[in-house]
């Protein structure tokens, strides 16, 4: 089947579209983990909220381009507001506590958000159509491919470049890198670290929700959609290296290609390949492909 160029092209693009959608979500997770040092199990729940907000907005505006893109923006805005309240009044009290308490708090958030989603939207599955401007398929010469999925293939690298420019070429990016390396020294130099932490958590949560909104047209929107994506995101972050933007990008590509081609070649064993690959990376580089040993970050 891989001798068919059209079939192979479609599978490569399927891998890329999955990887780039996951990268948008996982890059936000690695940003939060890298700066706040919080293992945020609620990240998948933030992703789920984004999908539901998009569904509600599209339901109100109709299946139009305006409705869809308003829903994507609304997903980020709503989640940013929720994240600010959570971080300022709850999570900020746990920064100086042991990691177990932080972990239990984010896990409790998952349970609370899931119950809230069921109360507000119910338990049934919902679906969201592609925006009209990105519906249909593009003629690639050897095959046709859905326009929306091709859009995701292009969007991922653009987000990666934008994040890299923001982190490497701006004053705000330098502050974030300093917070990741030595937050005590950053505070001693006069920067309000609490505001930096709030901004990082809010931005990361909003990106997760936007990722969920963008994923809604290609997945079922239901109360269990957070479980699979959080596992995938943690795998990506572990493979790429904690705090590494390009590590998340490469990790997302590895996961996307293993998922799609592993399903085709090994079928039921596809999920095993991902974990075997992750274990292999950890045995060779416990800090990930692009990460650094903890001692080097202080």
N, C-alpha and C positions, 0 to 999 in steps of 0.2 A: 504493500500500500504506500510505502514511502518513496517508491519510484515514480509516483504520480506527482508532478510539480504543483498542480493546483491543490491537491490534498495537503502536501507538505507546507505550502505557503499559508493555507488556512490555519493549520495547527501551530505554526510559528507565531502567527498573528494572534491566535487565541491565547498562547502563552504570554505574549507581550501585553495584551490588554488586561489579562488577569494580574500579571506582575505589576503593571503600572498603577492599577487601582489599589492593590495591596500596598504599594510603595507610599502612596499619599497618606495612607492610614499609619503604616509602620514608621514613617519618618517622623510623624508627630509623636509616636510612642517613644522613639529613641531620643527625641529632643527633651521630652519630659523626664525620662530616666537619666539622661546625661547630665541635666542641670539640677533637677530636684532630688535625684537618687531615690525616686519613688517607684516601686513596682506597681504600676497602675492597672490592676485587673479590670477596672471599670472602663478601660479604653474601648472595648468592644461594645459596651452599653452605650457609650457616646456615639459610636458608629451607628448603632441601631436607632437612636433618637433622630439622627439626621435623615435616615430613610423614612421614618414615620412622619417627620415634619414635611418632607417633600411630598409624600402621599397626600397629606392633608391639604397642602397648598395647591397641588395639582387638582385635587377634588373640588376646591373652591374656584379656581381660575379656569378650570377646564384643561384639556390636553393640548395646550398651546405652548409655543416657545416661551412666551412671557410667563406662563404658569410654571413651567419647568425651571427656568433659570431663577425666577423669584423664589421658588422652593429651595433651590440649592443655596442661595444667599441666606434665606430665612433659616435653613438648617444650621449654618455656621453661626448666625446671630443668636438664635435661641440657645444653642449649646454654649456659646461664649458667656451668655448671661447666667446660665445655670452653673457653669464651671467657676465663674467668679464668686458666686455665693458659696459654693462648696469649698473652694480653696481659702477664701478669706475667713470664713466663720467656722470651718471644721478642719480641713486638712492642715492648715497652717499651724494648728495646735500640736501637730504630731511630728513636725520636722526634727525636733530634738529627742524624739522617742525612739525606741528600738524598732527595727524594720518589721517585726512581727505585728506590731500594732498598726503600722501603716498598711501592711498587707491585708489585715483583717478589715480595716476601714474601707479600702477600695473594694474588697469582696462584698462587704455589706452594701456598698453603693450599687453593685451589680444586682443584688436581690431587690433592693428598693426600686431601682429604675425598671426592672423587669415587671414587678407588680404594678407600678404606675402605668407602664405601657399597656398592660392587659386591662387595667381599669379604664383608661382613656380610649383605647382603640379596639379592645377586645382581643380574643385569641386567634381568629381566622387569619389565613394568609391573604395578603393583598399583592397586587402587581401594579407597576407603573410603566407606561409606554415610553418609548424613546421620544425625545422632543422632535416635533415635525421637521425642523431644519436638519436634524441628524438621523432621520429615518431613512429606510431604503438601504441600498448597497452601492459601493464604489467599484467601478470596473478597473481592476488592477492589471488587465492585459491577459493574464493566464487564468484569472478567476474573479468572482465578485466577493466582496467582503462587506459586512454590515458597517455602515458609516459611523455609528455611535461607538462601536468597539475600536474602530480605527482612530477615532477622536481620542479615546483613552490611551492608545499607544503613543500618540503624539503629546498628550497632556502631561504624562508622567515625566519625561525628560525635561519639559519646560518647567515643571514644578521643581525638579531637582536642581536645575540651573538657577532658578530664582532663589531657592533656599540657600544655595551655595554662595551666591552673590551677597545675599543678606547677611550670612554668617561671616563671610571672609572680607567683605569690602565696605562694611558700614560700622559705625561706632556701636550701634546696638548689637551687632554680631560680636564685636570684641568684648563687650560686656558679658554676653552669654558665654563666650569661651572662658572668660575669667571666672565666671560663676561656676562653671564646670570644673575648672582646675583648682581653684582655691577661693571658696566663697567667703571665708573669714577675712582674707586679705582684701578682697573686693569691698567688703563692708568697712574695713579700716580706712580705705581710701576715699570714703564718703558716699559711695553708691548705696542707695536704699535697696538692699537685697530682697526685702519682702515684696517690693513692687516688681522686681525682676522675676521672682518666683511666680507671682500672680499672673504676670503677662505670659510667661512660658506655659503655665498650665492652661490658661484661657486660649491661647493660640493653638496649643496641641489638641485641646478638646474640640475647638471649632474645626480644625483640619480633619479630625476623626469623623465629625458629623458631616462635613462636606464630602468626605470619602464615602460615607454611607449613602448620602443622597445620590452621588454619582453611580454607586453600585446598584441602586434600587431598580433601574430598568433591566438589569441582567440577572437579578436574583429575586427570590421570593421574600417579601417583606413580612416577617413574622416574629413573635417574641423570642424565638430561639436563634435568630440570625447572628447574635453577638458571640455565641460560644465558639463557632468555627473560626471566625475572623480573629479573635484574640489569640487563639492558638497559633494561627498562621503568622500573626504579627510578632509574637514572641520568638518563633522560630527564625523569622527574618532578622530580628534584632540580635539574636544570639549568634547566628551565622555571620552576619556582617560585622559585628562588634558594637558594644554598647557605646552610644554617643557618636557613632560615625554615620554621617549622612550618606556618603558613597557606599559604605558598608551595607546600609539598608537598601540602597538601590541595587547593588549586586545580589544581596540576599533575596530580594523580591524576584529578580530575574531567575535565580536558581530555583526558587520555590515554584514560580510560574511554569517553567519548562519541565521540572520534575513532575508537577501535578498533571499537566496535559499529556506529555509524552509517556510518563509512567503509567497513566491510565490506559493509553493505547497499547503499550508494549506488555506491561505486567498486570494490567487490570486490577484484581483484588489486592495486589501487593503494592499499589502505588503509594499508599500512606506510609508503608514501612520504609520505602526508599527515602522519604523526606527525613525520617528520624535517624536512619542509618547514616545519611549524609551529615546530619547535624552532629551526631556522635563522633563521626570521623573528623569533622572540623575541630571539635572541642578537644579531641585527643592530641591533635597536632598543634592547634593554637587555642588554648582555653579562653582567651580573650577575644576570639573571633577573627575573621579574615582581615579586617581593617581596624580593629580595636587595638588598644594599648594595655599592657599590664597595669594594674591598679597603682603600683608604686610609682609609675612614670607620670601619673596624672596629678601628683601632689608635690 
